[in-house]
Amino acid sequence: MDLSHCPQFFELLLSSHLRLVGTALCEPQRDPHWLYEQAPFALLAHDTQPDPCFIYANVSAQRCFGYRWEELVGLPSRLSAEAPQRAERQRLLEAVAREGCIRDYRGVRIAKSGHRFLIEGATVWQLIDTAGRLHGQAAAFRPPG
């Protein structure tokens, strides 16, 4: 299922962010199109598989990582970090699972081209619906540079 403009997934992103982070992800008048196409921040989400795969990446995130939607969605999210950084990334995801969210995360990521870039001030949170069902985790950050 293509979640790029899905109203239900948009609502899951917004409602879980508000509940777990305590702030709105965006202004109330925004819609799925704005979040995917125009948001000034990168937004990614992965699923709950044992080796989680990306299920969402807005245009800003696609630019950061140098992948098109078709390439990024379905890619194991661990590949967003180089092998030496993956243990640190895994500790972050475990902390998010315990705490519900982590603010001000900082880490090095790798683009499709091999270019490394630093993300700073990222917020990572659990994607939990109003019934308490876990759908994965999401991360939002300002693109570098």
Beta strands, then each sheet from edge to edge (+ up, - down):
strand 1: 42-46
strand 2: 54-57
strand 3: 101-110
strand 4: 116-128
strand 5: 134-141
sheet 1: 2+ 1- 5+ 4- 3+
end
